[in-house]
């Protein structure tokens, strides 16, 4: 069952790999569709949406912020087990680039001419078909478990949410 909605193909490829389960991720047609998928289409059932923080996101007032760091904001519906996750800064590509900076790397190390080149490729229909994109993502997955970082933290949060679903406990969650 596709419980996690994302904005674009690059997000879908990345989060399928992060959660090691292609069946969990659904690609929506943009951030508004992801939010609508959680708030309306899920009809109060368990659902997660992951969107970029690149614009003024209209998080519904029925959601409260339960976690925030420099790269992630997590909101939970006040009554239902529905979650909206905003990754930052700005867009998915910047979020990835922040991790590369931690590792003293840049997108150019993977064959991209520039960050703009990386952005264009990640916006394509199947970015994982580009060897440079695939190698960059492979590098992240080969290295992110080694030390504390925003990708590992979000993975732990997502795994907790997906495991607990309706038994979600805010105190346990905030101690992850």
Secondary structure, 3 states (H helix, E strand, C coil): CCCEEECCHHHHHHHHHHHCCHHHEEECCCHHHHHHHHHHHCCCCCEEEEEECCCCCCCCCCEEEEEECCCEEEEEECCCCEEEEEECCCCHHHHHHHHHHHCCCCHHHHCCCCHHHHHHHHCCCCHHHCHHHHHHHHHHHHHHHHCCCHHHHHHHHHHHHHHHHHHCCHHHHHCC
